[in-house]
Amino acid sequence: MKTYKRDGVFFLLPETDLVASQMEEIRDYFMKELRDNADLEQVTLDATGIEIVDSLGVNLIIGLYRHVSTESKKFNVINAGEKFMKVANFFRFSTLFDIEKAPSDE
């Protein structure tokens, strides 16, 4: 897990699948980082390397979106691979926020 900033955007990069066994650590880390970087106007989840998203992973993504939205910030997802997009389409994430497919999946 890591975060980085570029051009006023705060990027969240899990670097692992979004599954139950990882969820508490990922959530705690990202929430701390969001609090510590509250001045940024946009939060982007970089889905590079995410193959599996279970129900807790879906809850994490929706929770991040809601947290960011309540602070009147923009939330989006980039580098979504084919498997991530299947989950995103099933749960209709694109009705809530923008999702960009990974370049190799276009």
PyMOL commands that set and color helices and strands:
alter all, ss='L'
color gray80, all
select helices_A, chain A and resi 20-36+55-70+82-90+93-95+103-105
alter helices_A, ss='H'
color red, helices_A
select strands_A, chain A and resi 2-6+9-13+42-46+74-80+98-101
alter strands_A, ss='S'
color yellow, strands_A
deselect
rebuild
show_as cartoon
